[in-house]
Amino acid sequence: MGDVLASKGERDRSHIAMDDEADVRRWLRHLGVTKPELQRAVDKVGNSVAAVRKQLGRETEPSQSRS
């Protein structure tokens, strides 16, 4: 069975796709980190957003105003 989400054009928001530049840029902005920081966290704990947030000490969303 193929990836149903991918076939519909929807992203899996629970994982960070380090091979997808648009996804990486989105997570860099969202988490407020640099690409090397994000890469180190993913290398250490995997690409689960929850695990990366915990590794980075950002278990909740940063308090930024969204426009």
mmCIF file as Biopython writes it, N, C-alpha, C and O atoms, coordinates in Angstrom:
data_model
#
loop_
_atom_site.group_PDB
_atom_site.id
_atom_site.type_symbol
_atom_site.label_atom_id
_atom_site.label_alt_id
_atom_site.label_comp_id
_atom_site.label_asym_id
_atom_site.label_entity_id
_atom_site.label_seq_id
_atom_site.pdbx_PDB_ins_code
_atom_site.Cartn_x
_atom_site.Cartn_y
_atom_site.Cartn_z
_atom_site.occupancy
_atom_site.B_iso_or_equiv
_atom_site.auth_seq_id
_atom_site.auth_asym_id
_atom_site.pdbx_PDB_model_num
ATOM 1   N N  . MET A ? 1  ? 0.846  -1.175 0.000  1.0 0.0 1  A 1 
ATOM 2   C CA . MET A ? 1  ? 0.000  0.000  0.000  1.0 0.0 1  A 1 
ATOM 3   C C  . MET A ? 1  ? 0.891  1.238  0.000  1.0 0.0 1  A 1 
ATOM 4   O O  . MET A ? 1  ? 1.838  1.313  0.783  1.0 0.0 1  A 1 
ATOM 5   N N  . GLY A ? 2  ? 0.604  2.207  -0.865 1.0 0.0 2  A 1 
ATOM 6   C CA . GLY A ? 2  ? 1.399  3.418  -0.967 1.0 0.0 2  A 1 
ATOM 7   C C  . GLY A ? 2  ? 1.074  4.399  0.139  1.0 0.0 2  A 1 
ATOM 8   O O  . GLY A ? 2  ? 0.165  4.180  0.940  1.0 0.0 2  A 1 
ATOM 9   N N  . ASP A ? 3  ? 1.825  5.475  0.170  1.0 0.0 3  A 1 
ATOM 10  C CA . ASP A ? 3  ? 1.603  6.521  1.158  1.0 0.0 3  A 1 
ATOM 11  C C  . ASP A ? 3  ? 0.398  7.349  0.734  1.0 0.0 3  A 1 
ATOM 12  O O  . ASP A ? 3  ? 0.486  8.167  -0.181 1.0 0.0 3  A 1 
ATOM 13  N N  . VAL A ? 4  ? -0.712 7.133  1.398  1.0 0.0 4  A 1 
ATOM 14  C CA . VAL A ? 4  ? -1.964 7.800  1.041  1.0 0.0 4  A 1 
ATOM 15  C C  . VAL A ? 4  ? -1.841 9.305  1.190  1.0 0.0 4  A 1 
ATOM 16  O O  . VAL A ? 4  ? -2.335 10.045 0.340  1.0 0.0 4  A 1 
ATOM 17  N N  . LEU A ? 5  ? -1.190 9.779  2.255  1.0 0.0 5  A 1 
ATOM 18  C CA . LEU A ? 5  ? -1.041 11.215 2.441  1.0 0.0 5  A 1 
ATOM 19  C C  . LEU A ? 5  ? -0.258 11.845 1.298  1.0 0.0 5  A 1 
ATOM 20  O O  . LEU A ? 5  ? -0.644 12.893 0.780  1.0 0.0 5  A 1 
ATOM 21  N N  . ALA A ? 6  ? 0.836  11.211 0.906  1.0 0.0 6  A 1 
ATOM 22  C CA . ALA A ? 6  ? 1.659  11.761 -0.164 1.0 0.0 6  A 1 
ATOM 23  C C  . ALA A ? 6  ? 0.895  11.787 -1.479 1.0 0.0 6  A 1 
ATOM 24  O O  . ALA A ? 6  ? 1.042  12.727 -2.260 1.0 0.0 6  A 1 
ATOM 25  N N  . SER A ? 7  ? 0.089  10.778 -1.733 1.0 0.0 7  A 1 
ATOM 26  C CA . SER A ? 7  ? -0.641 10.729 -2.995 1.0 0.0 7  A 1 
ATOM 27  C C  . SER A ? 7  ? -1.709 11.805 -3.061 1.0 0.0 7  A 1 
ATOM 28  O O  . SER A ? 7  ? -2.117 12.190 -4.157 1.0 0.0 7  A 1 
ATOM 29  N N  . LYS A ? 8  ? -2.176 12.304 -1.921 1.0 0.0 8  A 1 
ATOM 30  C CA . LYS A ? 8  ? -3.168 13.372 -1.898 1.0 0.0 8  A 1 
ATOM 31  C C  . LYS A ? 8  ? -2.515 14.748 -1.840 1.0 0.0 8  A 1 
ATOM 32  O O  . LYS A ? 8  ? -3.210 15.763 -1.853 1.0 0.0 8  A 1 
ATOM 33  N N  . GLY A ? 9  ? -1.192 14.791 -1.776 1.0 0.0 9  A 1 
ATOM 34  C CA . GLY A ? 9  ? -0.491 16.059 -1.723 1.0 0.0 9  A 1 
ATOM 35  C C  . GLY A ? 9  ? -0.436 16.659 -0.330 1.0 0.0 9  A 1 
ATOM 36  O O  . GLY A ? 9  ? -0.016 17.806 -0.177 1.0 0.0 9  A 1 
ATOM 37  N N  . GLU A ? 10 ? -0.846 15.922 0.687  1.0 0.0 10 A 1 
ATOM 38  C CA . GLU A ? 10 ? -0.804 16.418 2.057  1.0 0.0 10 A 1 
ATOM 39  C C  . GLU A ? 10 ? 0.504  15.983 2.695  1.0 0.0 10 A 1 
ATOM 40  O O  . GLU A ? 10 ? 1.044  14.927 2.365  1.0 0.0 10 A 1 
ATOM 41  N N  . ARG A ? 11 ? 1.011  16.801 3.609  1.0 0.0 11 A 1 
ATOM 42  C CA . ARG A ? 11 ? 2.262  16.498 4.294  1.0 0.0 11 A 1 
ATOM 43  C C  . ARG A ? 11 ? 1.988  15.818 5.617  1.0 0.0 11 A 1 
ATOM 44  O O  . ARG A ? 11 ? 0.976  16.069 6.271  1.0 0.0 11 A 1 
ATOM 45  N N  . ASP A ? 12 ? 2.900  14.962 5.991  1.0 0.0 12 A 1 
ATOM 46  C CA . ASP A ? 12 ? 2.858  14.334 7.299  1.0 0.0 12 A 1 
ATOM 47  C C  . ASP A ? 12 ? 3.470  15.328 8.276  1.0 0.0 12 A 1 
ATOM 48  O O  . ASP A ? 12 ? 4.691  15.478 8.321  1.0 0.0 12 A 1 
ATOM 49  N N  . ARG A ? 13 ? 2.645  16.003 9.050  1.0 0.0 13 A 1 
ATOM 50  C CA . ARG A ? 13 ? 3.108  17.060 9.953  1.0 0.0 13 A 1 
ATOM 51  C C  . ARG A ? 13 ? 3.761  16.518 11.225 1.0 0.0 13 A 1 
ATOM 52  O O  . ARG A ? 13 ? 4.234  17.297 12.053 1.0 0.0 13 A 1 
ATOM 53  N N  . SER A ? 14 ? 3.791  15.201 11.391 1.0 0.0 14 A 1 
ATOM 54  C CA . SER A ? 14 ? 4.382  14.640 12.608 1.0 0.0 14 A 1 
ATOM 55  C C  . SER A ? 14 ? 5.857  14.286 12.420 1.0 0.0 14 A 1 
ATOM 56  O O  . SER A ? 14 ? 6.518  13.850 13.363 1.0 0.0 14 A 1 
ATOM 57  N N  . HIS A ? 15 ? 6.373  14.474 11.199 1.0 0.0 15 A 1 
ATOM 58  C CA . HIS A ? 15 ? 7.773  14.166 10.913 1.0 0.0 15 A 1 
ATOM 59  C C  . HIS A ? 15 ? 8.396  15.277 10.078 1.0 0.0 15 A 1 
ATOM 60  O O  . HIS A ? 15 ? 7.712  15.945 9.302  1.0 0.0 15 A 1 
ATOM 61  N N  . ILE A ? 16 ? 9.680  15.462 10.243 1.0 0.0 16 A 1 
ATOM 62  C CA . ILE A ? 16 ? 10.423 16.484 9.503  1.0 0.0 16 A 1 
ATOM 63  C C  . ILE A ? 16 ? 11.150 15.801 8.354  1.0 0.0 16 A 1 
ATOM 64  O O  . ILE A ? 16 ? 11.955 14.896 8.571  1.0 0.0 16 A 1 
ATOM 65  N N  . ALA A ? 17 ? 10.866 16.238 7.132  1.0 0.0 17 A 1 
ATOM 66  C CA . ALA A ? 17 ? 11.495 15.662 5.934  1.0 0.0 17 A 1 
ATOM 67  C C  . ALA A ? 17 ? 12.743 16.471 5.607  1.0 0.0 17 A 1 
ATOM 68  O O  . ALA A ? 17 ? 12.663 17.478 4.903  1.0 0.0 17 A 1 
ATOM 69  N N  . MET A ? 18 ? 13.886 16.043 6.107  1.0 0.0 18 A 1 
ATOM 70  C CA . MET A ? 18 ? 15.123 16.789 5.907  1.0 0.0 18 A 1 
ATOM 71  C C  . MET A ? 18 ? 15.559 16.819 4.441  1.0 0.0 18 A 1 
ATOM 72  O O  . MET A ? 18 ? 16.409 17.629 4.070  1.0 0.0 18 A 1 
ATOM 73  N N  . ASP A ? 19 ? 14.994 15.957 3.611  1.0 0.0 19 A 1 
ATOM 74  C CA . ASP A ? 19 ? 15.336 15.957 2.188  1.0 0.0 19 A 1 
ATOM 75  C C  . ASP A ? 19 ? 14.405 16.860 1.372  1.0 0.0 19 A 1 
ATOM 76  O O  . ASP A ? 19 ? 14.523 16.927 0.148  1.0 0.0 19 A 1 
ATOM 77  N N  . ASP A ? 20 ? 13.487 17.550 2.042  1.0 0.0 20 A 1 
ATOM 78  C CA . ASP A ? 20 ? 12.535 18.454 1.388  1.0 0.0 20 A 1 
ATOM 79  C C  . ASP A ? 20 ? 12.827 19.870 1.880  1.0 0.0 20 A 1 
ATOM 80  O O  . ASP A ? 20 ? 12.468 20.225 3.003  1.0 0.0 20 A 1 
ATOM 81  N N  . GLU A ? 21 ? 13.483 20.684 1.036  1.0 0.0 21 A 1 
ATOM 82  C CA . GLU A ? 21 ? 13.909 22.027 1.442  1.0 0.0 21 A 1 
ATOM 83  C C  . GLU A ? 21 ? 12.754 22.888 1.944  1.0 0.0 21 A 1 
ATOM 84  O O  . GLU A ? 21 ? 12.925 23.633 2.909  1.0 0.0 21 A 1 
ATOM 85  N N  . ALA A ? 22 ? 11.592 22.806 1.316  1.0 0.0 22 A 1 
ATOM 86  C CA . ALA A ? 22 ? 10.443 23.603 1.765  1.0 0.0 22 A 1 
ATOM 87  C C  . ALA A ? 22 ? 10.012 23.181 3.165  1.0 0.0 22 A 1 
ATOM 88  O O  . ALA A ? 22 ? 9.684  24.027 3.997  1.0 0.0 22 A 1 
ATOM 89  N N  . ASP A ? 23 ? 10.014 21.887 3.423  1.0 0.0 23 A 1 
ATOM 90  C CA . ASP A ? 23 ? 9.635  21.385 4.745  1.0 0.0 23 A 1 
ATOM 91  C C  . ASP A ? 23 ? 10.669 21.822 5.787  1.0 0.0 23 A 1 
ATOM 92  O O  . ASP A ? 23 ? 10.308 22.227 6.892  1.0 0.0 23 A 1 
ATOM 93  N N  . VAL A ? 24 ? 11.939 21.741 5.436  1.0 0.0 24 A 1 
ATOM 94  C CA . VAL A ? 24 ? 13.002 22.157 6.349  1.0 0.0 24 A 1 
ATOM 95  C C  . VAL A ? 24 ? 12.855 23.645 6.674  1.0 0.0 24 A 1 
ATOM 96  O O  . VAL A ? 24 ? 12.928 24.025 7.843  1.0 0.0 24 A 1 
ATOM 97  N N  . ARG A ? 25 ? 12.650 24.493 5.664  1.0 0.0 25 A 1 
ATOM 98  C CA . ARG A ? 25 ? 12.489 25.930 5.899  1.0 0.0 25 A 1 
ATOM 99  C C  . ARG A ? 25 ? 11.307 26.208 6.817  1.0 0.0 25 A 1 
ATOM 100 O O  . ARG A ? 25 ? 11.379 27.063 7.699  1.0 0.0 25 A 1 
ATOM 101 N N  . ARG A ? 26 ? 10.214 25.473 6.599  1.0 0.0 26 A 1 
ATOM 102 C CA . ARG A ? 26 ? 9.032  25.659 7.446  1.0 0.0 26 A 1 
ATOM 103 C C  . ARG A ? 26 ? 9.347  25.319 8.896  1.0 0.0 26 A 1 
ATOM 104 O O  . ARG A ? 26 ? 8.958  26.056 9.802  1.0 0.0 26 A 1 
ATOM 105 N N  . TRP A ? 27 ? 10.052 24.206 9.128  1.0 0.0 27 A 1 
ATOM 106 C CA . TRP A ? 27 ? 10.392 23.806 10.497 1.0 0.0 27 A 1 
ATOM 107 C C  . TRP A ? 27 ? 11.428 24.732 11.112 1.0 0.0 27 A 1 
ATOM 108 O O  . TRP A ? 27 ? 11.390 24.968 12.319 1.0 0.0 27 A 1 
ATOM 109 N N  . LEU A ? 28 ? 12.353 25.264 10.321 1.0 0.0 28 A 1 
ATOM 110 C CA . LEU A ? 28 ? 13.323 26.219 10.846 1.0 0.0 28 A 1 
ATOM 111 C C  . LEU A ? 28 ? 12.610 27.445 11.397 1.0 0.0 28 A 1 
ATOM 112 O O  . LEU A ? 28 ? 12.918 27.905 12.496 1.0 0.0 28 A 1 
ATOM 113 N N  . ARG A ? 29 ? 11.658 27.974 10.636 1.0 0.0 29 A 1 
ATOM 114 C CA . ARG A ? 29 ? 10.880 29.135 11.093 1.0 0.0 29 A 1 
ATOM 115 C C  . ARG A ? 29 ? 10.033 28.768 12.304 1.0 0.0 29 A 1 
ATOM 116 O O  . ARG A ? 29 ? 9.998  29.501 13.293 1.0 0.0 29 A 1 
ATOM 117 N N  . HIS A ? 30 ? 9.364  27.649 12.223 1.0 0.0 30 A 1 
ATOM 118 C CA . HIS A ? 30 ? 8.447  27.232 13.280 1.0 0.0 30 A 1 
ATOM 119 C C  . HIS A ? 30 ? 9.170  26.978 14.602 1.0 0.0 30 A 1 
ATOM 120 O O  . HIS A ? 30 ? 8.679  27.359 15.665 1.0 0.0 30 A 1 
ATOM 121 N N  . LEU A ? 31 ? 10.325 26.341 14.537 1.0 0.0 31 A 1 
ATOM 122 C CA . LEU A ? 31 ? 11.059 25.990 15.751 1.0 0.0 31 A 1 
ATOM 123 C C  . LEU A ? 31 ? 12.047 27.078 16.190 1.0 0.0 31 A 1 
ATOM 124 O O  . LEU A ? 31 ? 12.532 27.060 17.321 1.0 0.0 31 A 1 
ATOM 125 N N  . GLY A ? 32 ? 12.340 28.015 15.299 1.0 0.0 32 A 1 
ATOM 126 C CA . GLY A ? 32 ? 13.254 29.089 15.633 1.0 0.0 32 A 1 
ATOM 127 C C  . GLY A ? 32 ? 14.692 28.627 15.825 1.0 0.0 32 A 1 
ATOM 128 O O  . GLY A ? 32 ? 15.382 29.085 16.735 1.0 0.0 32 A 1 
ATOM 129 N N  . VAL A ? 33 ? 15.143 27.710 14.956 1.0 0.0 33 A 1 
ATOM 130 C CA . VAL A ? 33 ? 16.501 27.178 15.033 1.0 0.0 33 A 1 
ATOM 131 C C  . VAL A ? 33 ? 17.185 27.333 13.681 1.0 0.0 33 A 1 
ATOM 132 O O  . VAL A ? 33 ? 16.546 27.667 12.683 1.0 0.0 33 A 1 
ATOM 133 N N  . THR A ? 34 ? 18.487 27.088 13.662 1.0 0.0 34 A 1 
ATOM 134 C CA . THR A ? 34 ? 19.236 27.096 12.407 1.0 0.0 34 A 1 
ATOM 135 C C  . THR A ? 34 ? 19.177 25.699 11.794 1.0 0.0 34 A 1 
ATOM 136 O O  . THR A ? 34 ? 18.815 24.727 12.458 1.0 0.0 34 A 1 
ATOM 137 N N  . LYS A ? 35 ? 19.539 25.620 10.522 1.0 0.0 35 A 1 
ATOM 138 C CA . LYS A ? 35 ? 19.544 24.318 9.864  1.0 0.0 35 A 1 
ATOM 139 C C  . LYS A ? 35 ? 20.517 23.343 10.527 1.0 0.0 35 A 1 
ATOM 140 O O  . LYS A ? 35 ? 20.162 22.181 10.725 1.0 0.0 35 A 1 
ATOM 141 N N  . PRO A ? 36 ? 21.756 23.783 10.883 1.0 0.0 36 A 1 
ATOM 142 C CA . PRO A ? 36 ? 22.648 22.838 11.578 1.0 0.0 36 A 1 
ATOM 143 C C  . PRO A ? 36 ? 22.070 22.351 12.909 1.0 0.0 36 A 1 
ATOM 144 O O  . PRO A ? 36 ? 22.242 21.185 13.265 1.0 0.0 36 A 1 
ATOM 145 N N  . GLU A ? 37 ? 21.385 23.234 13.649 1.0 0.0 37 A 1 
ATOM 146 C CA . GLU A ? 37 ? 20.773 22.822 14.918 1.0 0.0 37 A 1 
ATOM 147 C C  . GLU A ? 37 ? 19.682 21.780 14.670 1.0 0.0 37 A 1 
ATOM 148 O O  . GLU A ? 37 ? 19.594 20.777 15.378 1.0 0.0 37 A 1 
ATOM 149 N N  . LEU A ? 38 ? 18.858 22.032 13.662 1.0 0.0 38 A 1 
ATOM 150 C CA . LEU A ? 38 ? 17.795 21.090 13.328 1.0 0.0 38 A 1 
ATOM 151 C C  . LEU A ? 38 ? 18.386 19.762 12.881 1.0 0.0 38 A 1 
ATOM 152 O O  . LEU A ? 38 ? 17.913 18.704 13.297 1.0 0.0 38 A 1 
ATOM 153 N N  . GLN A ? 39 ? 19.416 19.801 12.037 1.0 0.0 39 A 1 
ATOM 154 C CA . GLN A ? 39 ? 20.046 18.575 11.546 1.0 0.0 39 A 1 
ATOM 155 C C  . GLN A ? 39 ? 20.643 17.767 12.689 1.0 0.0 39 A 1 
ATOM 156 O O  . GLN A ? 39 ? 20.490 16.546 12.725 1.0 0.0 39 A 1 
ATOM 157 N N  . ARG A ? 40 ? 21.321 18.430 13.624 1.0 0.0 40 A 1 
ATOM 158 C CA . ARG A ? 40 ? 21.890 17.720 14.774 1.0 0.0 40 A 1 
ATOM 159 C C  . ARG A ? 40 ? 20.797 17.039 15.593 1.0 0.0 40 A 1 
ATOM 160 O O  . ARG A ? 40 ? 20.959 15.895 16.018 1.0 0.0 40 A 1 
ATOM 161 N N  . ALA A ? 41 ? 19.693 17.736 15.813 1.0 0.0 41 A 1 
ATOM 162 C CA . ALA A ? 41 ? 18.595 17.153 16.589 1.0 0.0 41 A 1 
ATOM 163 C C  . ALA A ? 41 ? 18.004 15.948 15.874 1.0 0.0 41 A 1 
ATOM 164 O O  . ALA A ? 41 ? 17.746 14.920 16.499 1.0 0.0 41 A 1 
ATOM 165 N N  . VAL A ? 42 ? 17.785 16.067 14.562 1.0 0.0 42 A 1 
ATOM 166 C CA . VAL A ? 42 ? 17.233 14.946 13.785 1.0 0.0 42 A 1 
ATOM 167 C C  . VAL A ? 42 ? 18.218 13.781 13.773 1.0 0.0 42 A 1 
ATOM 168 O O  . VAL A ? 42 ? 17.809 12.627 13.897 1.0 0.0 42 A 1 
ATOM 169 N N  . ASP A ? 43 ? 19.496 14.066 13.626 1.0 0.0 43 A 1 
ATOM 170 C CA . ASP A ? 43 ? 20.510 13.003 13.641 1.0 0.0 43 A 1 
ATOM 171 C C  . ASP A ? 43 ? 20.505 12.267 14.977 1.0 0.0 43 A 1 
ATOM 172 O O  . ASP A ? 43 ? 20.710 11.055 15.024 1.0 0.0 43 A 1 
ATOM 173 N N  . LYS A ? 44 ? 20.271 12.995 16.049 1.0 0.0 44 A 1 
ATOM 174 C CA . LYS A ? 44 ? 20.333 12.400 17.383 1.0 0.0 44 A 1 
ATOM 175 C C  . LYS A ? 44 ? 19.065 11.625 17.742 1.0 0.0 44 A 1 
ATOM 176 O O  . LYS A ? 44 ? 19.153 10.524 18.286 1.0 0.0 44 A 1 
ATOM 177 N N  . VAL A ? 45 ? 17.872 12.187 17.443 1.0 0.0 45 A 1 
ATOM 178 C CA . VAL A ? 45 ? 16.628 11.570 17.931 1.0 0.0 45 A 1 
ATOM 179 C C  . VAL A ? 45 ? 15.681 11.090 16.833 1.0 0.0 45 A 1 
ATOM 180 O O  . VAL A ? 45 ? 14.635 10.514 17.133 1.0 0.0 45 A 1 
ATOM 181 N N  . GLY A ? 46 ? 16.033 11.318 15.570 1.0 0.0 46 A 1 
ATOM 182 C CA . GLY A ? 46 ? 15.142 10.930 14.481 1.0 0.0 46 A 1 
ATOM 183 C C  . GLY A ? 46 ? 14.299 12.104 14.032 1.0 0.0 46 A 1 
ATOM 184 O O  . GLY A ? 46 ? 14.442 13.212 14.550 1.0 0.0 46 A 1 
ATOM 185 N N  . ASN A ? 47 ? 13.412 11.865 13.062 1.0 0.0 47 A 1 
ATOM 186 C CA . ASN A ? 47 ? 12.688 12.974 12.454 1.0 0.0 47 A 1 
ATOM 187 C C  . ASN A ? 47 ? 11.277 13.196 13.005 1.0 0.0 47 A 1 
ATOM 188 O O  . ASN A ? 47 ? 10.497 13.943 12.413 1.0 0.0 47 A 1 
ATOM 189 N N  . SER A ? 48 ? 10.945 12.572 14.109 1.0 0.0 48 A 1 
ATOM 190 C CA . SER A ? 48 ? 9.667  12.834 14.766 1.0 0.0 48 A 1 
ATOM 191 C C  . SER A ? 48 ? 9.675  14.257 15.324 1.0 0.0 48 A 1 
ATOM 192 O O  . SER A ? 48 ? 10.598 14.648 16.039 1.0 0.0 48 A 1 
ATOM 193 N N  . VAL A ? 49 ? 8.639  15.024 14.991 1.0 0.0 49 A 1 
ATOM 194 C CA . VAL A ? 49 ? 8.559  16.400 15.470 1.0 0.0 49 A 1 
ATOM 195 C C  . VAL A ? 49 ? 8.563  16.437 16.998 1.0 0.0 49 A 1 
ATOM 196 O O  . VAL A ? 49 ? 9.238  17.279 17.590 1.0 0.0 49 A 1 
ATOM 197 N N  . ALA A ? 50 ? 7.829  15.550 17.635 1.0 0.0 50 A 1 
ATOM 198 C CA . ALA A ? 50 ? 7.768  15.528 19.102 1.0 0.0 50 A 1 
ATOM 199 C C  . ALA A ? 50 ? 9.155  15.286 19.694 1.0 0.0 50 A 1 
ATOM 200 O O  . ALA A ? 50 ? 9.542  15.953 20.653 1.0 0.0 50 A 1 
ATOM 201 N N  . ALA A ? 51 ? 9.905  14.338 19.132 1.0 0.0 51 A 1 
ATOM 202 C CA . ALA A ? 51 ? 11.243 14.031 19.641 1.0 0.0 51 A 1 
ATOM 203 C C  . ALA A ? 51 ? 12.202 15.194 19.398 1.0 0.0 51 A 1 
ATOM 204 O O  . ALA A ? 51 ? 13.027 15.507 20.257 1.0 0.0 51 A 1 
ATOM 205 N N  . VAL A ? 52 ? 12.099 15.832 18.236 1.0 0.0 52 A 1 
ATOM 206 C CA . VAL A ? 52 ? 12.973 16.962 17.921 1.0 0.0 52 A 1 
ATOM 207 C C  . VAL A ? 52 ? 12.656 18.142 18.844 1.0 0.0 52 A 1 
ATOM 208 O O  . VAL A ? 52 ? 13.566 18.791 19.359 1.0 0.0 52 A 1 
ATOM 209 N N  . ARG A ? 53 ? 11.367 18.416 19.051 1.0 0.0 53 A 1 
ATOM 210 C CA . ARG A ? 53 ? 10.980 19.492 19.976 1.0 0.0 53 A 1 
ATOM 211 C C  . ARG A ? 53 ? 11.579 19.244 21.365 1.0 0.0 53 A 1 
ATOM 212 O O  . ARG A ? 53 ? 12.132 20.153 21.984 1.0 0.0 53 A 1 
ATOM 213 N N  . LYS A ? 54 ? 11.462 18.015 21.837 1.0 0.0 54 A 1 
ATOM 214 C CA . LYS A ? 54 ? 11.979 17.681 23.161 1.0 0.0 54 A 1 
ATOM 215 C C  . LYS A ? 54 ? 13.495 17.866 23.202 1.0 0.0 54 A 1 
ATOM 216 O O  . LYS A ? 54 ? 14.026 18.435 24.156 1.0 0.0 54 A 1 
ATOM 217 N N  . GLN A ? 55 ? 14.185 17.392 22.179 1.0 0.0 55 A 1 
ATOM 218 C CA . GLN A ? 55 ? 15.636 17.522 22.096 1.0 0.0 55 A 1 
ATOM 219 C C  . GLN A ? 55 ? 16.056 18.989 22.102 1.0 0.0 55 A 1 
ATOM 220 O O  . GLN A ? 55 ? 17.049 19.354 22.731 1.0 0.0 55 A 1 
ATOM 221 N N  . LEU A ? 56 ? 15.300 19.822 21.404 1.0 0.0 56 A 1 
ATOM 222 C CA . LEU A ? 56 ? 15.635 21.240 21.306 1.0 0.0 56 A 1 
ATOM 223 C C  . LEU A ? 56 ? 15.156 22.032 22.515 1.0 0.0 56 A 1 
ATOM 224 O O  . LEU A ? 56 ? 15.468 23.216 22.645 1.0 0.0 56 A 1 
ATOM 225 N N  . GLY A ? 57 ? 14.404 21.388 23.397 1.0 0.0 57 A 1 
ATOM 226 C CA . GLY A ? 57 ? 13.860 22.102 24.545 1.0 0.0 57 A 1 
ATOM 227 C C  . GLY A ? 57 ? 12.695 22.983 24.180 1.0 0.0 57 A 1 
ATOM 228 O O  . GLY A ? 57 ? 12.421 23.980 24.847 1.0 0.0 57 A 1 
ATOM 229 N N  . ARG A ? 58 ? 11.998 22.606 23.099 1.0 0.0 58 A 1 
ATOM 230 C CA . ARG A ? 58 ? 10.850 23.378 22.614 1.0 0.0 58 A 1 
ATOM 231 C C  . ARG A ? 58 ? 9.634  22.466 22.539 1.0 0.0 58 A 1 
ATOM 232 O O  . ARG A ? 58 ? 9.099  22.201 21.462 1.0 0.0 58 A 1 
ATOM 233 N N  . GLU A ? 59 ? 9.213  21.998 23.695 1.0 0.0 59 A 1 
ATOM 234 C CA . GLU A ? 59 ? 8.103  21.053 23.714 1.0 0.0 59 A 1 
ATOM 235 C C  . GLU A ? 59 ? 6.773  21.724 23.402 1.0 0.0 59 A 1 
ATOM 236 O O  . GLU A ? 59 ? 5.792  21.051 23.084 1.0 0.0 59 A 1 
ATOM 237 N N  . THR A ? 60 ? 6.740  23.050 23.492 1.0 0.0 60 A 1 
ATOM 238 C CA . THR A ? 60 ? 5.547  23.782 23.086 1.0 0.0 60 A 1 
ATOM 239 C C  . THR A ? 60 ? 5.958  24.743 21.990 1.0 0.0 60 A 1 
ATOM 240 O O  . THR A ? 60 ? 7.147  25.009 21.810 1.0 0.0 60 A 1 
ATOM 241 N N  . GLU A ? 61 ? 4.994  25.266 21.258 1.0 0.0 61 A 1 
ATOM 242 C CA . GLU A ? 61 ? 5.304  26.172 20.180 1.0 0.0 61 A 1 
ATOM 243 C C  . GLU A ? 61 ? 5.890  27.455 20.732 1.0 0.0 61 A 1 
ATOM 244 O O  . GLU A ? 61 ? 5.488  27.901 21.807 1.0 0.0 61 A 1 
ATOM 245 N N  . PRO A ? 62 ? 6.847  28.069 20.011 1.0 0.0 62 A 1 
ATOM 246 C CA . PRO A ? 62 ? 7.404  29.334 20.464 1.0 0.0 62 A 1 
ATOM 247 C C  . PRO A ? 62 ? 6.315  30.389 20.492 1.0 0.0 62 A 1 
ATOM 248 O O  . PRO A ? 62 ? 5.404  30.360 19.665 1.0 0.0 62 A 1 
ATOM 249 N N  . SER A ? 63 ? 6.395  31.313 21.426 1.0 0.0 63 A 1 
ATOM 250 C CA . SER A ? 63 ? 5.370  32.356 21.533 1.0 0.0 63 A 1 
ATOM 251 C C  . SER A ? 63 ? 5.733  33.502 20.605 1.0 0.0 63 A 1 
ATOM 252 O O  . SER A ? 63 ? 6.391  34.464 21.002 1.0 0.0 63 A 1 
ATOM 253 N N  . GLN A ? 64 ? 5.291  33.379 19.362 1.0 0.0 64 A 1 
ATOM 254 C CA . GLN A ? 64 ? 5.504  34.409 18.352 1.0 0.0 64 A 1 
ATOM 255 C C  . GLN A ? 64 ? 4.145  34.808 17.834 1.0 0.0 64 A 1 
ATOM 256 O O  . GLN A ? 64 ? 3.232  33.985 17.766 1.0 0.0 64 A 1 
ATOM 257 N N  . SER A ? 65 ? 4.007  36.065 17.470 1.0 0.0 65 A 1 
ATOM 258 C CA . SER A ? 65 ? 2.747  36.477 16.847 1.0 0.0 65 A 1 
ATOM 259 C C  . SER A ? 65 ? 2.752  35.977 15.415 1.0 0.0 65 A 1 
ATOM 260 O O  . SER A ? 65 ? 3.764  36.061 14.719 1.0 0.0 65 A 1 
ATOM 261 N N  . ARG A ? 66 ? 1.644  35.471 14.992 1.0 0.0 66 A 1 
ATOM 262 C CA . ARG A ? 66 ? 1.528  34.958 13.621 1.0 0.0 66 A 1 
ATOM 263 C C  . ARG A ? 66 ? 0.689  35.929 12.819 1.0 0.0 66 A 1 
ATOM 264 O O  . ARG A ? 66 ? -0.370 36.372 13.263 1.0 0.0 66 A 1 
ATOM 265 N N  . SER A ? 67 ? 1.182  36.260 11.610 1.0 0.0 67 A 1 
ATOM 266 C CA . SER A ? 67 ? 0.420  37.177 10.788 1.0 0.0 67 A 1 
ATOM 267 C C  . SER A ? 67 ? -0.401 36.449 9.773  1.0 0.0 67 A 1 
ATOM 268 O O  . SER A ? 67 ? -1.112 37.077 8.989  1.0 0.0 67 A 1 
#
